[in-house]
Amino acid sequence: MAIKSMKQIVQDFLDRADVKINGKRPWDIQVNN
């Protein structure tokens, strides 16, 4: 069993809601730091 990074866990969760990190769509999350 592979251990996932925290970023991958969050991305998997957001994928279910069709939200991307730093995506181009208005509802995507933008990370600035």
Phi and psi restraints in degrees (range 20) as a CNS / XPLOR table:
assign (resid 1 and name C) (resid 2 and name N)
       (resid 2 and name CA) (resid 2 and name C) 1.0 -83.3 20.0 2
assign (resid 2 and name N) (resid 2 and name CA)
       (resid 2 and name C) (resid 3 and name N) 1.0 145.2 20.0 2
assign (resid 2 and name C) (resid 3 and name N)
       (resid 3 and name CA) (resid 3 and name C) 1.0 -91.3 20.0 2
assign (resid 3 and name N) (resid 3 and name CA)
       (resid 3 and name C) (resid 4 and name N) 1.0 125.3 20.0 2
assign (resid 3 and name C) (resid 4 and name N)
       (resid 4 and name CA) (resid 4 and name C) 1.0 -87.6 20.0 2
assign (resid 4 and name N) (resid 4 and name CA)
       (resid 4 and name C) (resid 5 and name N) 1.0 148.5 20.0 2
assign (resid 4 and name C) (resid 5 and name N)
       (resid 5 and name CA) (resid 5 and name C) 1.0 -73.8 20.0 2
assign (resid 5 and name N) (resid 5 and name CA)
       (resid 5 and name C) (resid 6 and name N) 1.0 158.8 20.0 2
assign (resid 5 and name C) (resid 6 and name N)
       (resid 6 and name CA) (resid 6 and name C) 1.0 -59.0 20.0 2
assign (resid 6 and name N) (resid 6 and name CA)
       (resid 6 and name C) (resid 7 and name N) 1.0 -39.4 20.0 2
assign (resid 6 and name C) (resid 7 and name N)
       (resid 7 and name CA) (resid 7 and name C) 1.0 -60.5 20.0 2
assign (resid 7 and name N) (resid 7 and name CA)
       (resid 7 and name C) (resid 8 and name N) 1.0 -42.7 20.0 2
assign (resid 7 and name C) (resid 8 and name N)
       (resid 8 and name CA) (resid 8 and name C) 1.0 -66.9 20.0 2
assign (resid 8 and name N) (resid 8 and name CA)
       (resid 8 and name C) (resid 9 and name N) 1.0 -37.8 20.0 2
assign (resid 8 and name C) (resid 9 and name N)
       (resid 9 and name CA) (resid 9 and name C) 1.0 -62.2 20.0 2
assign (resid 9 and name N) (resid 9 and name CA)
       (resid 9 and name C) (resid 10 and name N) 1.0 -44.9 20.0 2
assign (resid 9 and name C) (resid 10 and name N)
       (resid 10 and name CA) (resid 10 and name C) 1.0 -66.0 20.0 2
assign (resid 10 and name N) (resid 10 and name CA)
       (resid 10 and name C) (resid 11 and name N) 1.0 -42.3 20.0 2
assign (resid 10 and name C) (resid 11 and name N)
       (resid 11 and name CA) (resid 11 and name C) 1.0 -62.0 20.0 2
assign (resid 11 and name N) (resid 11 and name CA)
       (resid 11 and name C) (resid 12 and name N) 1.0 -41.5 20.0 2
assign (resid 11 and name C) (resid 12 and name N)
       (resid 12 and name CA) (resid 12 and name C) 1.0 -61.4 20.0 2
assign (resid 12 and name N) (resid 12 and name CA)
       (resid 12 and name C) (resid 13 and name N) 1.0 -41.8 20.0 2
assign (resid 12 and name C) (resid 13 and name N)
       (resid 13 and name CA) (resid 13 and name C) 1.0 -64.4 20.0 2
assign (resid 13 and name N) (resid 13 and name CA)
       (resid 13 and name C) (resid 14 and name N) 1.0 -46.1 20.0 2
assign (resid 13 and name C) (resid 14 and name N)
       (resid 14 and name CA) (resid 14 and name C) 1.0 -69.2 20.0 2
assign (resid 14 and name N) (resid 14 and name CA)
       (resid 14 and name C) (resid 15 and name N) 1.0 -30.8 20.0 2
assign (resid 14 and name C) (resid 15 and name N)
       (resid 15 and name CA) (resid 15 and name C) 1.0 -58.4 20.0 2
assign (resid 15 and name N) (resid 15 and name CA)
       (resid 15 and name C) (resid 16 and name N) 1.0 -32.9 20.0 2
assign (resid 15 and name C) (resid 16 and name N)
       (resid 16 and name CA) (resid 16 and name C) 1.0 -64.2 20.0 2
assign (resid 16 and name N) (resid 16 and name CA)
       (resid 16 and name C) (resid 17 and name N) 1.0 -27.4 20.0 2
assign (resid 16 and name C) (resid 17 and name N)
       (resid 17 and name CA) (resid 17 and name C) 1.0 -100.2 20.0 2
assign (resid 17 and name N) (resid 17 and name CA)
       (resid 17 and name C) (resid 18 and name N) 1.0 8.2 20.0 2
assign (resid 17 and name C) (resid 18 and name N)
       (resid 18 and name CA) (resid 18 and name C) 1.0 58.2 20.0 2
assign (resid 18 and name N) (resid 18 and name CA)
       (resid 18 and name C) (resid 19 and name N) 1.0 43.6 20.0 2
assign (resid 18 and name C) (resid 19 and name N)
       (resid 19 and name CA) (resid 19 and name C) 1.0 -118.2 20.0 2
assign (resid 19 and name N) (resid 19 and name CA)
       (resid 19 and name C) (resid 20 and name N) 1.0 134.4 20.0 2
assign (resid 19 and name C) (resid 20 and name N)
       (resid 20 and name CA) (resid 20 and name C) 1.0 -113.8 20.0 2
assign (resid 20 and name N) (resid 20 and name CA)
       (resid 20 and name C) (resid 21 and name N) 1.0 148.7 20.0 2
assign (resid 20 and name C) (resid 21 and name N)
       (resid 21 and name CA) (resid 21 and name C) 1.0 -82.7 20.0 2
assign (resid 21 and name N) (resid 21 and name CA)
       (resid 21 and name C) (resid 22 and name N) 1.0 125.5 20.0 2
assign (resid 21 and name C) (resid 22 and name N)
       (resid 22 and name CA) (resid 22 and name C) 1.0 60.7 20.0 2
assign (resid 22 and name N) (resid 22 and name CA)
       (resid 22 and name C) (resid 23 and name N) 1.0 31.4 20.0 2
assign (resid 22 and name C) (resid 23 and name N)
       (resid 23 and name CA) (resid 23 and name C) 1.0 -77.6 20.0 2
assign (resid 23 and name N) (resid 23 and name CA)
       (resid 23 and name C) (resid 24 and name N) 1.0 174.6 20.0 2
assign (resid 23 and name C) (resid 24 and name N)
       (resid 24 and name CA) (resid 24 and name C) 1.0 -96.8 20.0 2
assign (resid 24 and name N) (resid 24 and name CA)
       (resid 24 and name C) (resid 25 and name N) 1.0 -8.6 20.0 2
assign (resid 24 and name C) (resid 25 and name N)
       (resid 25 and name CA) (resid 25 and name C) 1.0 -83.1 20.0 2
assign (resid 25 and name N) (resid 25 and name CA)
       (resid 25 and name C) (resid 26 and name N) 1.0 153.9 20.0 2
assign (resid 25 and name C) (resid 26 and name N)
       (resid 26 and name CA) (resid 26 and name C) 1.0 -58.3 20.0 2
assign (resid 26 and name N) (resid 26 and name CA)
       (resid 26 and name C) (resid 27 and name N) 1.0 -30.2 20.0 2
assign (resid 26 and name C) (resid 27 and name N)
       (resid 27 and name CA) (resid 27 and name C) 1.0 -91.1 20.0 2
assign (resid 27 and name N) (resid 27 and name CA)
       (resid 27 and name C) (resid 28 and name N) 1.0 -1.6 20.0 2
assign (resid 27 and name C) (resid 28 and name N)
       (resid 28 and name CA) (resid 28 and name C) 1.0 -76.2 20.0 2
assign (resid 28 and name N) (resid 28 and name CA)
       (resid 28 and name C) (resid 29 and name N) 1.0 150.6 20.0 2
assign (resid 28 and name C) (resid 29 and name N)
       (resid 29 and name CA) (resid 29 and name C) 1.0 -82.8 20.0 2
assign (resid 29 and name N) (resid 29 and name CA)
       (resid 29 and name C) (resid 30 and name N) 1.0 131.9 20.0 2
assign (resid 29 and name C) (resid 30 and name N)
       (resid 30 and name CA) (resid 30 and name C) 1.0 -106.1 20.0 2
assign (resid 30 and name N) (resid 30 and name CA)
       (resid 30 and name C) (resid 31 and name N) 1.0 123.0 20.0 2
assign (resid 30 and name C) (resid 31 and name N)
       (resid 31 and name CA) (resid 31 and name C) 1.0 -104.1 20.0 2
assign (resid 31 and name N) (resid 31 and name CA)
       (resid 31 and name C) (resid 32 and name N) 1.0 123.8 20.0 2
assign (resid 31 and name C) (resid 32 and name N)
       (resid 32 and name CA) (resid 32 and name C) 1.0 -105.4 20.0 2
assign (resid 32 and name N) (resid 32 and name CA)
       (resid 32 and name C) (resid 33 and name N) 1.0 -5.3 20.0 2
